[in-house]
Amino acid sequence: MAIESFGTMFSRAILRHLSLHGPTGAADLARELGTDSNTARRALRALEEAGLVTADAPAGQRRGRVVTFAIQPERLESLLAALKDYLLGH
């Protein structure tokens, strides 16, 4: 379930950073959020699979490139509404 993407503090930190600062690469996110690039890439992959972020290059064409990730606000709002409904028992 895509709502599980909100499950980690790090994933939420990525979403907040992208929301506040705009599109950012995995290495920059890792540095700014105090982790390593592999951890950032794994979290970004999960967020991308949930439709919460998009990359400026398709998954199969990223090798050797700096890939920038951007938040998808409509998807985020949709999942937040679903989470709210779940928590309130609707």
MOBEL-V785391 format. One line per field, one symbol per residue. ss: DSSP state (h for helix, s for strand, l for the rest). Layout:
ss: ???
This chain:
ss: lhhhhhhlhhhhhhhhhhhhhllsshhhhhhhhlllhhhhhhhhhhhhhlllssslllhhhllllllsssslhhhhhhhhhhhhhhhlll
